[in-house]
Amino acid sequence: MEDSNGPSLRRMPGRPGATAYAGTATTMEAPMKTTTLDLLAEHPFLAGLSTQWLELLSYQAHPAVRHLGHRLFHENHPAERFWLVRSGRIALDIHVVGRGDVAIDTIGPGSVVGWSWLFPPYRWHFGAVAAEQSAVIEFNAAGVRRLMNDDPRLGYVLTTRFMSVVVDRLQATRVRLLDIYDGSGSKA
C-alpha cells in the first residue's frame, strides 16, 4: 500500500530491524520487502559494522522518502536526527540576510547528513533541504547517543566515521574556496 509520501511502512514482529516497506513489483513478481537492518547493512557509511551493532542501530532508525523541497532541518534549530542518503540529493544551506537560504553543498547517495547531534549544544550549524526526491534512513539522535554511551567501542567507531565526513567536507570547502579566490585574496 502506497500513499503520497511513498512506500508504506509496517513493523515486522519478531525480526531485528523490524521496520519494513513494500517496494514496487514488476509483473508476476511479489513485492520486495526490505528491513531497516538490511538497508543499514547495505549503506557504505556503516560498511563493516557488526550485525549486532547494526541491529541496535536499526531500532533507532527508519526508512523515509523526502520529496523535492522538504526541509530536513533549519540552521540553529535543535539537532535531533541524522540521515543516511540512499538515493537523491540533499542540499546544505545557510541563511544569508537579504538573500534567504543559500546552498553551500550537496550530499548524495552513500553519504550522511548531519553531525551536530553529536556535540553539545546539539544545534544545527546549517540547514538542509531535499534538492530532489531522496530515499533516506532517518535516525533518532538521542537514541544513537545512548547506544554510543552504553558501548564505547561503538561510540568510537561511529565518532571516527562522522569525523572523517567532517574532514572530507572541510577539504571540499577549502578546494571550492581556492576555486573562487586567487592567491591574492580577491575573486578569480
N, C-alpha and C positions, 0 to 999 in steps of 0.2 A: 504494500500500500504506500503510495507516494502522495505528498501534498506539495504546495508551492514552495516549501522550504527544503525539498529534496527527499532522499530516501527515508522511509520510516525507520525508527529505532525501536528496539524491544530488548528486554532483559532475557537472558538465557539462563534459567535456574540451573545450579549445579555445575556451571562451567566458569573457569577462570576468565577474566576479561569479559564479563557477562553481557556486555552490550553488543548487539549485532545489528546489521542493517541489510536489507534486501536490495541487491543491485538489479539492473535490468537484465532480462533474459533475452537471448536470441530465440528464434523459432525452434520449438521442440526441445529447448533446454530448460532445466529447472533454474529458478533464480539462485544466484551465487550468494552465500551467506558468509560474512567475514566478521570475526570478533575484534574487539578493540585490541586484545592481546596479539592477534595476527597482524593487525595494522602497525602496532608498535614494533613487532619483530621485523617488519619489512622496512621500517624507516631508517635511512642512513645515519641520522643523528644518534640513534640508540644501538647501532650495529655493535655486536659483540657483548652486549649486556646479557647476563644470565637469565634464564627463563624465570627464575624466582624473582629477580628484580623487575623484569618486565611485567610479571603477574601483579606484583604490588603496585607498580605504576598504572596498570590498566584499570585499577579500581578508582583512580583519581582522574581518569580521562574518558572522553567520549568523542566519536567522530562527528563532524559537523560540516555543513556547506555554508560558506559565506558568499553572498551574491555581490556583484559589482556595486560599489558604493557603501557596503556595510562597514560601519566603523567598529573595529575591534576594541580600540581604546583611545582616550584623549590624553594629551600631554598634561602632566601634573595631577592626574586622577589616580586613585588607588590602584596598585598593580596586584590584581587578584587571580590572574590567569596567565598562561602562556600557550603557544600553539606550535605544533609541528606541521609544516606545509607539505601536503601530499601532491597537490596539483594547483595550478593557478598562480597568481602573484598578489602579494601584499605590499602596499606602498607605506613606507615610514615617512612621517611628515612632522614639520614643526610649524607652530603658529607664528606668523610674521605680521606685526601690526601694519595695517593698510593693505596687506596682500592676502590675508587669510592663511589657510593651511598650504604649505609648500612642500612637495615631495622631495626628499633628500636621498632616498634609496628604495630599491625594490627587492623583495625577498621572494625567491621562487621555490619550486619543489625540492625536497630533500633537506631544507633548512629549518631553522627555528625562529620564531618571532617572540621577542620578549625575554628580558633577563632582569628587569628592575624588581621583580618579585623576589629575587634572591637577596637583595641588600636593603636594610632599613634606610630610609623610612617607607620602603615599598610603594613608591610612586613612579609613574611613567615619566621618562625624560623626553619622550617623543610621542606622537600619535601614530595610529596605524589604521589603514582602510583597505578593503579589498579592491585591487586595481582591475580585477576580473573575477569571474566566479572561481572560487577556490575551495578545494576539499582540504580540511584541516583536522587535526586531532587536538582538541582543547583540553587543557589540564587545569585542575583546581590547585593553585599555587600553595595555599596553606597546607593542603594535604600532602603535597610533594615535599614541602619543607619539613613536615613532621616525619616523613619517611627518611629524609636525609639526616635528621637529628637522631632518629632511632637506630640507623645503621650508618655510622660514619664512613664506612667503605663506599657505600652507595653515594653518600654526600660528596665524598672526594671525587669520585668518578664523574658525577653529574656537574659539579662545580668546575672541574677541569675542562669538560666538554663545552660548557657555557663560556668559560673564559677564552677558549680557543675561538669561539664565534666572535666574541668581543674584539679580540686581537685582529682577526681577519677583517672585520668591518672597519676597524680603525685604520688598518693598512689601506683598504679600498678607498676610504675617505681621503687619506693622505695622497694617494695617486690621483684622485679626482681633483683635489686642490692644486696639485702640481700641473695638471692639465689646464686649469683655469688661470693660474698666475704664472708668469715667467719668473726668473731668478731675481728680478728687481723688486718684486712685491706688487707689481701692477698687473692688471689683467692682460693676458696674452692676446 
